[in-house]
Amino acid sequence: MNRSAFCSWFKRCKGMTFSQFVTQYRLNTACDLLEHSQKSVSEICYLVGFSDVPHFVRVFAKEKGVSPGRYRKAHLMKDHV
């Protein structure tokens, strides 16, 4: 299967592009790490496959509605209530 055929097939099956799927997977993994580890935002950025911290923060904030730091604080407070 060539790249074009794969991309078409993937979008039909998942309802999103492969790139969107990978970004969602990376962000979901980042959320898990923010909630359950003490790793810094920059460490998490690189661990989940982003190569640029400001870009990671922008993408995260756009998709989740808050910055990674605020996401972590919100989930830490929720766990302690």
Secondary structure, DSSP 8 states (H G I E B T S, - for coil): --HHHHHHHHHHHHSS-HHHHHHHHHHHHHHHHHHH----HHHHHHHTT-S-HHHHHHHHHHHHSS-HHHHHHHHHHHHT-
